[in-house]
Amino acid sequence: MNLHEYQSKEILAKYGVAIQRGFVADTVEQAQDAANKLKEMNGNEGWVVKAQVHAGGRGKGGGVKFSPTLEKLKENAQNILGMQLVTPQTSAEGKLVNSVLVAEDVYYPGETETKEFYVSILLDRAQGTNTVVYSTEGGMDIEQVAEETPHLIHKELIDPALGLQGFQARKIAFNLGLEGNAFKEFVKFISSLYNAYVGIDASLFEINPVLKTSDNKIIAVDAKVTLDDNALYRHKDLAELRDKREEDPMDVEAGEAGLNFVKLDGDVACMVNGAGLAMATMDIIKLSGGSPANFLDVGGTADAARVKIAFDIILKDPNVKAILINIFGGIVRCDRVAQGVVDAYKEIGEFPVPLIVRLQGTNATEAKALIDQAGLPIHSAITLEEAANKVKEVLAN
């Protein structure tokens, strides 16, 4: 589950991570109030207005603006709120900006220059460890840095049983070229950041940039936090931070129905039970000349109601030209799925696209009889090869 920047920073602050302070605003008036609150806190004018959407590269799309005066802040807030923000990480349509973060200006003048760093924490599945990825090239596209100057990307593997050790925190600060008070501040910063990562069961922290201010403070200027969905039952308060407006409506509907669904850009939809079988089915679709329109695992307890919901979700995709149902009856009985197909067909009416059904395993014979007796125009298949050929036939017609 992804969080907005303002939500991420609130969490980091609770764990003692120094952040660029700010307040979220849904209207221009709230943005002005936020600016005045910040002025009372630090005595300075100058604010940054940041669009709050689940996408990176906001500045490139015009979603991050510096405001030296209250009048400019009002203008920037008016322009950003309600805009369709298009970034390298959004679709061509972009994302609607429902709120902005009004943040303090931390790039103030001083005796020394400011410096930006990149820091992220994530799980290295190959090594079985948490990993701190960091670079002196903060504020830039880290993918570009990794491609063009890979020697500037550093990694520190963290044993999850031991946690981040003091010598590792100091090593990271040293590799970033820090010294004096900035060195001490960063050691405290990275230690608190790692504690936050573990404490909320996150799957990703990305702080870009981490700023060394002109008075040698270390601050998280931006923050991207992704939570592990499988651990949300332990964090009811964090689960409530979910912003469904930022998610695909089809994904939201599928999740509420207990379906594992990922929308793709192909033309053949599939409905399968089991992730492994789903991957194999997608391969079959590809080999048959089609392209998967989705990954959809109805799970091991699929019933008629869940199958009906799955059909409703699939048929909302205008790109779908055919549907392949591939069920292996192990935990779930084939006849239950077949009954769901029949019920859905009758309720929806004539399907707008061809339907290919392959049911094997527990009660497969009874399932085939159910479909045959219903007299529905469904293409039946026994083997995966036969199912692939049926997909090829319907796409050719």
Contacts in CASP RR format, 6 or more apart in sequence:
PFRMAT RR
TARGET T0000
AUTHOR 0000-0000-0000
METHOD contacts of the structure
MODEL  1
MNLHEYQSKEILAKYGVAIQRGFVADTVEQAQDAANKLKEMNGNEGWVVK
AQVHAGGRGKGGGVKFSPTLEKLKENAQNILGMQLVTPQTSAEGKLVNSV
LVAEDVYYPGETETKEFYVSILLDRAQGTNTVVYSTEGGMDIEQVAEETP
HLIHKELIDPALGLQGFQARKIAFNLGLEGNAFKEFVKFISSLYNAYVGI
DASLFEINPVLKTSDNKIIAVDAKVTLDDNALYRHKDLAELRDKREEDPM
DVEAGEAGLNFVKLDGDVACMVNGAGLAMATMDIIKLSGGSPANFLDVGG
TADAARVKIAFDIILKDPNVKAILINIFGGIVRCDRVAQGVVDAYKEIGE
FPVPLIVRLQGTNATEAKALIDQAGLPIHSAITLEEAANKVKEVLAN
1 226 0 8 1.000
1 227 0 8 1.000
1 229 0 8 1.000
1 232 0 8 1.000
1 238 0 8 1.000
1 239 0 8 1.000
1 241 0 8 1.000
1 242 0 8 1.000
2 54 0 8 1.000
2 224 0 8 1.000
2 225 0 8 1.000
2 226 0 8 1.000
2 227 0 8 1.000
2 246 0 8 1.000
3 11 0 8 1.000
3 224 0 8 1.000
3 225 0 8 1.000
3 226 0 8 1.000
3 227 0 8 1.000
3 241 0 8 1.000
4 24 0 8 1.000
4 52 0 8 1.000
4 53 0 8 1.000
4 54 0 8 1.000
4 99 0 8 1.000
4 101 0 8 1.000
4 243 0 8 1.000
4 246 0 8 1.000
5 50 0 8 1.000
5 52 0 8 1.000
5 101 0 8 1.000
5 222 0 8 1.000
5 223 0 8 1.000
5 224 0 8 1.000
6 22 0 8 1.000
6 23 0 8 1.000
6 24 0 8 1.000
6 52 0 8 1.000
6 99 0 8 1.000
6 101 0 8 1.000
7 225 0 8 1.000
7 241 0 8 1.000
8 223 0 8 1.000
8 224 0 8 1.000
8 225 0 8 1.000
9 19 0 8 1.000
9 20 0 8 1.000
9 22 0 8 1.000
9 220 0 8 1.000
9 223 0 8 1.000
11 196 0 8 1.000
11 200 0 8 1.000
11 225 0 8 1.000
11 238 0 8 1.000
12 19 0 8 1.000
12 192 0 8 1.000
12 193 0 8 1.000
12 196 0 8 1.000
12 220 0 8 1.000
12 223 0 8 1.000
12 225 0 8 1.000
13 19 0 8 1.000
14 196 0 8 1.000
15 192 0 8 1.000
15 193 0 8 1.000
15 195 0 8 1.000
15 196 0 8 1.000
15 199 0 8 1.000
16 192 0 8 1.000
16 196 0 8 1.000
17 189 0 8 1.000
17 192 0 8 1.000
17 193 0 8 1.000
17 196 0 8 1.000
17 220 0 8 1.000
18 185 0 8 1.000
18 189 0 8 1.000
18 217 0 8 1.000
18 218 0 8 1.000
18 219 0 8 1.000
18 220 0 8 1.000
19 219 0 8 1.000
19 220 0 8 1.000
19 223 0 8 1.000
20 48 0 8 1.000
20 103 0 8 1.000
20 104 0 8 1.000
20 106 0 8 1.000
20 211 0 8 1.000
20 219 0 8 1.000
20 220 0 8 1.000
20 221 0 8 1.000
20 222 0 8 1.000
21 38 0 8 1.000
21 41 0 8 1.000
21 42 0 8 1.000
21 103 0 8 1.000
21 104 0 8 1.000
22 34 0 8 1.000
22 38 0 8 1.000
22 101 0 8 1.000
22 102 0 8 1.000
22 103 0 8 1.000
22 104 0 8 1.000
23 30 0 8 1.000
23 33 0 8 1.000
23 34 0 8 1.000
23 37 0 8 1.000
23 38 0 8 1.000
23 101 0 8 1.000
23 102 0 8 1.000
24 34 0 8 1.000
24 52 0 8 1.000
24 99 0 8 1.000
24 100 0 8 1.000
24 101 0 8 1.000
24 102 0 8 1.000
25 31 0 8 1.000
25 33 0 8 1.000
25 34 0 8 1.000
25 77 0 8 1.000
25 99 0 8 1.000
25 100 0 8 1.000
25 101 0 8 1.000
25 102 0 8 1.000
26 81 0 8 1.000
26 98 0 8 1.000
26 99 0 8 1.000
27 81 0 8 1.000
28 74 0 8 1.000
28 77 0 8 1.000
28 78 0 8 1.000
28 81 0 8 1.000
31 49 0 8 1.000
31 73 0 8 1.000
31 74 0 8 1.000
31 77 0 8 1.000
31 81 0 8 1.000
31 100 0 8 1.000
31 102 0 8 1.000
32 70 0 8 1.000
32 73 0 8 1.000
32 74 0 8 1.000
32 77 0 8 1.000
34 47 0 8 1.000
34 102 0 8 1.000
35 46 0 8 1.000
35 47 0 8 1.000
35 67 0 8 1.000
35 70 0 8 1.000
35 73 0 8 1.000
35 102 0 8 1.000
36 70 0 8 1.000
38 47 0 8 1.000
38 102 0 8 1.000
38 103 0 8 1.000
38 104 0 8 1.000
39 45 0 8 1.000
41 104 0 8 1.000
42 104 0 8 1.000
44 104 0 8 1.000
44 105 0 8 1.000
44 108 0 8 1.000
45 68 0 8 1.000
45 69 0 8 1.000
45 70 0 8 1.000
46 66 0 8 1.000
46 67 0 8 1.000
46 68 0 8 1.000
46 69 0 8 1.000
46 73 0 8 1.000
46 104 0 8 1.000
46 105 0 8 1.000
47 66 0 8 1.000
47 67 0 8 1.000
47 73 0 8 1.000
47 102 0 8 1.000
47 103 0 8 1.000
47 104 0 8 1.000
47 105 0 8 1.000
48 64 0 8 1.000
48 65 0 8 1.000
48 66 0 8 1.000
48 67 0 8 1.000
48 102 0 8 1.000
48 103 0 8 1.000
48 104 0 8 1.000
48 105 0 8 1.000
49 63 0 8 1.000
49 64 0 8 1.000
49 65 0 8 1.000
49 66 0 8 1.000
49 67 0 8 1.000
49 73 0 8 1.000
49 76 0 8 1.000
49 77 0 8 1.000
49 80 0 8 1.000
49 100 0 8 1.000
49 101 0 8 1.000
49 102 0 8 1.000
50 58 0 8 1.000
50 63 0 8 1.000
50 64 0 8 1.000
50 100 0 8 1.000
50 101 0 8 1.000
50 102 0 8 1.000
50 103 0 8 1.000
51 58 0 8 1.000
51 62 0 8 1.000
51 63 0 8 1.000
51 64 0 8 1.000
51 80 0 8 1.000
51 83 0 8 1.000
51 85 0 8 1.000
51 97 0 8 1.000
51 100 0 8 1.000
52 97 0 8 1.000
52 98 0 8 1.000
52 99 0 8 1.000
52 100 0 8 1.000
52 101 0 8 1.000
53 85 0 8 1.000
53 90 0 8 1.000
53 95 0 8 1.000
53 96 0 8 1.000
53 97 0 8 1.000
53 246 0 8 1.000
54 95 0 8 1.000
54 243 0 8 1.000
54 246 0 8 1.000
54 247 0 8 1.000
55 85 0 8 1.000
55 87 0 8 1.000
55 89 0 8 1.000
55 90 0 8 1.000
55 95 0 8 1.000
56 87 0 8 1.000
56 88 0 8 1.000
56 89 0 8 1.000
56 224 0 8 1.000
57 87 0 8 1.000
57 88 0 8 1.000
57 89 0 8 1.000
58 64 0 8 1.000
58 85 0 8 1.000
58 87 0 8 1.000
59 87 0 8 1.000
60 87 0 8 1.000
60 88 0 8 1.000
61 85 0 8 1.000
61 86 0 8 1.000
61 87 0 8 1.000
62 80 0 8 1.000
62 85 0 8 1.000
63 80 0 8 1.000
63 83 0 8 1.000
63 85 0 8 1.000
63 97 0 8 1.000
65 76 0 8 1.000
65 79 0 8 1.000
65 80 0 8 1.000
66 105 0 8 1.000
67 73 0 8 1.000
67 75 0 8 1.000
67 76 0 8 1.000
73 102 0 8 1.000
77 100 0 8 1.000
77 102 0 8 1.000
80 97 0 8 1.000
80 100 0 8 1.000
81 97 0 8 1.000
81 98 0 8 1.000
81 99 0 8 1.000
81 100 0 8 1.000
82 96 0 8 1.000
82 97 0 8 1.000
82 98 0 8 1.000
83 96 0 8 1.000
83 97 0 8 1.000
84 93 0 8 1.000
84 94 0 8 1.000
84 95 0 8 1.000
84 96 0 8 1.000
84 97 0 8 1.000
85 94 0 8 1.000
85 95 0 8 1.000
85 96 0 8 1.000
85 97 0 8 1.000
86 92 0 8 1.000
86 93 0 8 1.000
86 94 0 8 1.000
87 94 0 8 1.000
95 246 0 8 1.000
96 245 0 8 1.000
98 245 0 8 1.000
106 211 0 8 1.000
106 213 0 8 1.000
106 219 0 8 1.000
106 221 0 8 1.000
107 114 0 8 1.000
107 211 0 8 1.000
107 213 0 8 1.000
108 213 0 8 1.000
108 214 0 8 1.000
109 214 0 8 1.000
110 214 0 8 1.000
110 215 0 8 1.000
111 214 0 8 1.000
111 215 0 8 1.000
112 214 0 8 1.000
112 215 0 8 1.000
112 216 0 8 1.000
113 214 0 8 1.000
114 211 0 8 1.000
114 212 0 8 1.000
114 213 0 8 1.000
114 214 0 8 1.000
115 136 0 8 1.000
115 211 0 8 1.000
115 212 0 8 1.000
116 138 0 8 1.000
116 139 0 8 1.000
116 209 0 8 1.000
116 210 0 8 1.000
116 211 0 8 1.000
116 212 0 8 1.000
116 221 0 8 1.000
117 134 0 8 1.000
117 135 0 8 1.000
117 136 0 8 1.000
117 138 0 8 1.000
117 176 0 8 1.000
117 209 0 8 1.000
117 210 0 8 1.000
117 211 0 8 1.000
117 212 0 8 1.000
118 133 0 8 1.000
118 134 0 8 1.000
118 135 0 8 1.000
118 136 0 8 1.000
118 137 0 8 1.000
118 138 0 8 1.000
118 139 0 8 1.000
118 140 0 8 1.000
118 142 0 8 1.000
118 145 0 8 1.000
118 207 0 8 1.000
118 208 0 8 1.000
118 209 0 8 1.000
118 210 0 8 1.000
119 132 0 8 1.000
119 133 0 8 1.000
119 134 0 8 1.000
119 190 0 8 1.000
119 193 0 8 1.000
119 205 0 8 1.000
119 206 0 8 1.000
119 207 0 8 1.000
119 208 0 8 1.000
119 210 0 8 1.000
120 132 0 8 1.000
120 133 0 8 1.000
120 134 0 8 1.000
120 142 0 8 1.000
120 204 0 8 1.000
120 205 0 8 1.000
120 206 0 8 1.000
120 207 0 8 1.000
120 208 0 8 1.000
121 130 0 8 1.000
121 131 0 8 1.000
121 132 0 8 1.000
121 133 0 8 1.000
121 193 0 8 1.000
121 194 0 8 1.000
121 197 0 8 1.000
121 202 0 8 1.000
121 204 0 8 1.000
121 205 0 8 1.000
122 130 0 8 1.000
122 131 0 8 1.000
122 133 0 8 1.000
122 203 0 8 1.000
122 204 0 8 1.000
122 205 0 8 1.000
123 129 0 8 1.000
123 130 0 8 1.000
123 131 0 8 1.000
123 203 0 8 1.000
124 130 0 8 1.000
124 131 0 8 1.000
124 155 0 8 1.000
124 157 0 8 1.000
127 157 0 8 1.000
128 160 0 8 1.000
129 157 0 8 1.000
129 158 0 8 1.000
129 159 0 8 1.000
129 160 0 8 1.000
130 157 0 8 1.000
130 158 0 8 1.000
130 160 0 8 1.000
130 163 0 8 1.000
130 194 0 8 1.000
130 197 0 8 1.000
130 198 0 8 1.000
131 155 0 8 1.000
131 156 0 8 1.000
131 157 0 8 1.000
131 158 0 8 1.000
132 155 0 8 1.000
132 156 0 8 1.000
132 158 0 8 1.000
132 164 0 8 1.000
132 168 0 8 1.000
132 172 0 8 1.000
132 190 0 8 1.000
132 194 0 8 1.000
133 153 0 8 1.000
133 154 0 8 1.000
133 155 0 8 1.000
134 153 0 8 1.000
134 154 0 8 1.000
134 155 0 8 1.000
134 156 0 8 1.000
134 172 0 8 1.000
134 175 0 8 1.000
134 176 0 8 1.000
135 142 0 8 1.000
135 145 0 8 1.000
135 152 0 8 1.000
135 153 0 8 1.000
135 154 0 8 1.000
136 152 0 8 1.000
136 176 0 8 1.000
136 177 0 8 1.000
137 145 0 8 1.000
137 149 0 8 1.000
137 152 0 8 1.000
138 145 0 8 1.000
138 208 0 8 1.000
138 209 0 8 1.000
138 210 0 8 1.000
139 208 0 8 1.000
139 209 0 8 1.000
142 153 0 8 1.000
142 208 0 8 1.000
145 152 0 8 1.000
145 153 0 8 1.000
146 153 0 8 1.000
154 172 0 8 1.000
154 175 0 8 1.000
156 168 0 8 1.000
156 171 0 8 1.000
156 172 0 8 1.000
158 164 0 8 1.000
158 168 0 8 1.000
158 194 0 8 1.000
160 198 0 8 1.000
163 194 0 8 1.000
163 198 0 8 1.000
164 190 0 8 1.000
164 191 0 8 1.000
164 194 0 8 1.000
166 187 0 8 1.000
166 191 0 8 1.000
169 186 0 8 1.000
169 187 0 8 1.000
169 190 0 8 1.000
169 191 0 8 1.000
170 183 0 8 1.000
170 187 0 8 1.000
172 186 0 8 1.000
172 190 0 8 1.000
173 183 0 8 1.000
173 186 0 8 1.000
173 187 0 8 1.000
173 190 0 8 1.000
174 183 0 8 1.000
176 186 0 8 1.000
178 186 0 8 1.000
178 212 0 8 1.000
180 216 0 8 1.000
181 216 0 8 1.000
182 212 0 8 1.000
182 216 0 8 1.000
182 217 0 8 1.000
182 218 0 8 1.000
185 216 0 8 1.000
185 217 0 8 1.000
185 218 0 8 1.000
186 210 0 8 1.000
186 212 0 8 1.000
186 218 0 8 1.000
188 218 0 8 1.000
189 210 0 8 1.000
189 218 0 8 1.000
189 220 0 8 1.000
193 205 0 8 1.000
193 207 0 8 1.000
193 220 0 8 1.000
196 202 0 8 1.000
196 205 0 8 1.000
197 205 0 8 1.000
200 225 0 8 1.000
200 227 0 8 1.000
200 235 0 8 1.000
200 238 0 8 1.000
201 227 0 8 1.000
201 228 0 8 1.000
201 231 0 8 1.000
201 232 0 8 1.000
201 234 0 8 1.000
201 235 0 8 1.000
202 225 0 8 1.000
202 226 0 8 1.000
202 227 0 8 1.000
202 228 0 8 1.000
203 226 0 8 1.000
203 227 0 8 1.000
203 228 0 8 1.000
204 224 0 8 1.000
204 225 0 8 1.000
204 226 0 8 1.000
205 223 0 8 1.000
205 224 0 8 1.000
205 225 0 8 1.000
206 223 0 8 1.000
206 224 0 8 1.000
206 225 0 8 1.000
207 220 0 8 1.000
207 221 0 8 1.000
207 222 0 8 1.000
207 223 0 8 1.000
207 224 0 8 1.000
208 222 0 8 1.000
208 224 0 8 1.000
209 221 0 8 1.000
209 222 0 8 1.000
210 218 0 8 1.000
210 219 0 8 1.000
210 220 0 8 1.000
210 221 0 8 1.000
211 218 0 8 1.000
211 219 0 8 1.000
211 220 0 8 1.000
211 221 0 8 1.000
212 218 0 8 1.000
213 219 0 8 1.000
227 235 0 8 1.000
227 238 0 8 1.000
232 238 0 8 1.000
232 239 0 8 1.000
233 239 0 8 1.000
244 252 0 8 1.000
248 263 0 8 1.000
250 261 0 8 1.000
250 263 0 8 1.000
250 313 0 8 1.000
250 316 0 8 1.000
250 317 0 8 1.000
251 261 0 8 1.000
251 262 0 8 1.000
251 263 0 8 1.000
253 309 0 8 1.000
253 312 0 8 1.000
253 313 0 8 1.000
254 260 0 8 1.000
254 261 0 8 1.000
254 296 0 8 1.000
254 309 0 8 1.000
254 310 0 8 1.000
254 313 0 8 1.000
255 261 0 8 1.000
257 306 0 8 1.000
257 309 0 8 1.000
257 310 0 8 1.000
257 313 0 8 1.000
258 306 0 8 1.000
259 296 0 8 1.000
259 297 0 8 1.000
259 298 0 8 1.000
259 299 0 8 1.000
259 306 0 8 1.000
259 309 0 8 1.000
259 310 0 8 1.000
259 313 0 8 1.000
260 275 0 8 1.000
260 295 0 8 1.000
260 296 0 8 1.000
260 297 0 8 1.000
260 299 0 8 1.000
261 294 0 8 1.000
261 295 0 8 1.000
261 296 0 8 1.000
261 297 0 8 1.000
261 313 0 8 1.000
262 294 0 8 1.000
262 295 0 8 1.000
262 296 0 8 1.000
263 293 0 8 1.000
263 294 0 8 1.000
263 317 0 8 1.000
264 291 0 8 1.000
264 292 0 8 1.000
264 293 0 8 1.000
264 294 0 8 1.000
264 295 0 8 1.000
265 291 0 8 1.000
265 293 0 8 1.000
265 319 0 8 1.000
266 290 0 8 1.000
266 291 0 8 1.000
266 292 0 8 1.000
266 293 0 8 1.000
266 319 0 8 1.000
267 290 0 8 1.000
267 291 0 8 1.000
267 293 0 8 1.000
267 319 0 8 1.000
267 320 0 8 1.000
267 321 0 8 1.000
267 322 0 8 1.000
267 395 0 8 1.000
268 285 0 8 1.000
268 288 0 8 1.000
268 290 0 8 1.000
268 291 0 8 1.000
268 292 0 8 1.000
268 293 0 8 1.000
268 320 0 8 1.000
268 321 0 8 1.000
268 322 0 8 1.000
268 323 0 8 1.000
268 324 0 8 1.000
268 391 0 8 1.000
268 395 0 8 1.000
269 292 0 8 1.000
269 293 0 8 1.000
269 294 0 8 1.000
269 296 0 8 1.000
269 314 0 8 1.000
269 317 0 8 1.000
269 320 0 8 1.000
269 322 0 8 1.000
269 323 0 8 1.000
269 324 0 8 1.000
270 278 0 8 1.000
270 281 0 8 1.000
270 282 0 8 1.000
270 285 0 8 1.000
270 292 0 8 1.000
270 293 0 8 1.000
270 294 0 8 1.000
270 295 0 8 1.000
270 296 0 8 1.000
270 323 0 8 1.000
270 324 0 8 1.000
270 325 0 8 1.000
270 326 0 8 1.000
271 296 0 8 1.000
271 298 0 8 1.000
271 307 0 8 1.000
271 310 0 8 1.000
271 311 0 8 1.000
271 314 0 8 1.000
271 323 0 8 1.000
271 324 0 8 1.000
271 325 0 8 1.000
271 326 0 8 1.000
271 327 0 8 1.000
272 278 0 8 1.000
272 281 0 8 1.000
272 296 0 8 1.000
272 297 0 8 1.000
272 298 0 8 1.000
272 325 0 8 1.000
272 326 0 8 1.000
272 327 0 8 1.000
273 297 0 8 1.000
273 298 0 8 1.000
273 299 0 8 1.000
273 300 0 8 1.000
273 302 0 8 1.000
273 327 0 8 1.000
273 328 0 8 1.000
273 329 0 8 1.000
273 331 0 8 1.000
273 332 0 8 1.000
273 337 0 8 1.000
274 297 0 8 1.000
274 299 0 8 1.000
274 300 0 8 1.000
274 328 0 8 1.000
275 297 0 8 1.000
277 326 0 8 1.000
277 328 0 8 1.000
278 295 0 8 1.000
278 296 0 8 1.000
278 297 0 8 1.000
279 295 0 8 1.000
280 384 0 8 1.000
281 324 0 8 1.000
281 326 0 8 1.000
281 384 0 8 1.000
282 292 0 8 1.000
282 295 0 8 1.000
284 324 0 8 1.000
284 326 0 8 1.000
284 384 0 8 1.000
284 387 0 8 1.000
284 388 0 8 1.000
284 391 0 8 1.000
285 291 0 8 1.000
285 292 0 8 1.000
285 324 0 8 1.000
285 388 0 8 1.000
285 391 0 8 1.000
286 292 0 8 1.000
287 388 0 8 1.000
288 388 0 8 1.000
288 389 0 8 1.000
288 391 0 8 1.000
288 392 0 8 1.000
288 395 0 8 1.000
289 391 0 8 1.000
289 392 0 8 1.000
289 395 0 8 1.000
290 391 0 8 1.000
290 392 0 8 1.000
290 395 0 8 1.000
293 314 0 8 1.000
293 317 0 8 1.000
293 319 0 8 1.000
293 320 0 8 1.000
294 314 0 8 1.000
294 317 0 8 1.000
296 310 0 8 1.000
296 313 0 8 1.000
296 314 0 8 1.000
298 306 0 8 1.000
298 307 0 8 1.000
298 310 0 8 1.000
298 332 0 8 1.000
298 337 0 8 1.000
299 332 0 8 1.000
300 330 0 8 1.000
300 331 0 8 1.000
300 332 0 8 1.000
301 331 0 8 1.000
301 332 0 8 1.000
302 327 0 8 1.000
302 332 0 8 1.000
302 336 0 8 1.000
302 337 0 8 1.000
303 336 0 8 1.000
303 340 0 8 1.000
304 336 0 8 1.000
304 339 0 8 1.000
304 340 0 8 1.000
304 343 0 8 1.000
304 344 0 8 1.000
307 337 0 8 1.000
307 340 0 8 1.000
307 341 0 8 1.000
307 343 0 8 1.000
307 344 0 8 1.000
308 340 0 8 1.000
308 343 0 8 1.000
308 344 0 8 1.000
308 347 0 8 1.000
311 323 0 8 1.000
311 344 0 8 1.000
311 348 0 8 1.000
312 348 0 8 1.000
314 320 0 8 1.000
314 323 0 8 1.000
315 348 0 8 1.000
315 351 0 8 1.000
315 352 0 8 1.000
315 353 0 8 1.000
320 353 0 8 1.000
321 353 0 8 1.000
321 354 0 8 1.000
321 394 0 8 1.000
321 395 0 8 1.000
322 353 0 8 1.000
322 354 0 8 1.000
322 355 0 8 1.000
322 356 0 8 1.000
322 391 0 8 1.000
322 394 0 8 1.000
322 395 0 8 1.000
323 351 0 8 1.000
323 353 0 8 1.000
323 354 0 8 1.000
323 355 0 8 1.000
323 356 0 8 1.000
324 356 0 8 1.000
324 358 0 8 1.000
324 387 0 8 1.000
324 390 0 8 1.000
324 391 0 8 1.000
325 337 0 8 1.000
325 341 0 8 1.000
325 355 0 8 1.000
325 356 0 8 1.000
325 357 0 8 1.000
325 358 0 8 1.000
325 359 0 8 1.000
326 358 0 8 1.000
326 384 0 8 1.000
326 387 0 8 1.000
327 334 0 8 1.000
327 337 0 8 1.000
327 358 0 8 1.000
327 359 0 8 1.000
327 360 0 8 1.000
328 360 0 8 1.000
328 361 0 8 1.000
329 337 0 8 1.000
329 359 0 8 1.000
329 360 0 8 1.000
329 361 0 8 1.000
329 362 0 8 1.000
329 363 0 8 1.000
329 364 0 8 1.000
330 361 0 8 1.000
330 362 0 8 1.000
332 362 0 8 1.000
333 362 0 8 1.000
333 363 0 8 1.000
333 367 0 8 1.000
334 359 0 8 1.000
334 360 0 8 1.000
334 361 0 8 1.000
334 362 0 8 1.000
334 363 0 8 1.000
334 364 0 8 1.000
334 366 0 8 1.000
334 367 0 8 1.000
335 363 0 8 1.000
335 366 0 8 1.000
335 367 0 8 1.000
335 370 0 8 1.000
336 363 0 8 1.000
337 359 0 8 1.000
337 367 0 8 1.000
338 357 0 8 1.000
338 359 0 8 1.000
338 366 0 8 1.000
338 367 0 8 1.000
338 368 0 8 1.000
338 370 0 8 1.000
338 371 0 8 1.000
339 370 0 8 1.000
341 355 0 8 1.000
341 357 0 8 1.000
341 371 0 8 1.000
341 378 0 8 1.000
342 370 0 8 1.000
342 371 0 8 1.000
342 374 0 8 1.000
342 376 0 8 1.000
345 351 0 8 1.000
345 355 0 8 1.000
345 374 0 8 1.000
345 376 0 8 1.000
345 378 0 8 1.000
346 374 0 8 1.000
354 379 0 8 1.000
354 394 0 8 1.000
355 377 0 8 1.000
355 378 0 8 1.000
355 379 0 8 1.000
356 378 0 8 1.000
356 379 0 8 1.000
356 380 0 8 1.000
356 381 0 8 1.000
356 387 0 8 1.000
356 390 0 8 1.000
356 391 0 8 1.000
356 394 0 8 1.000
357 371 0 8 1.000
357 378 0 8 1.000
357 379 0 8 1.000
357 380 0 8 1.000
357 381 0 8 1.000
358 380 0 8 1.000
358 381 0 8 1.000
358 382 0 8 1.000
358 383 0 8 1.000
358 384 0 8 1.000
358 386 0 8 1.000
358 387 0 8 1.000
359 367 0 8 1.000
359 368 0 8 1.000
360 382 0 8 1.000
368 380 0 8 1.000
371 378 0 8 1.000
371 380 0 8 1.000
372 380 0 8 1.000
379 390 0 8 1.000
379 393 0 8 1.000
379 394 0 8 1.000
381 387 0 8 1.000
381 389 0 8 1.000
381 390 0 8 1.000
END
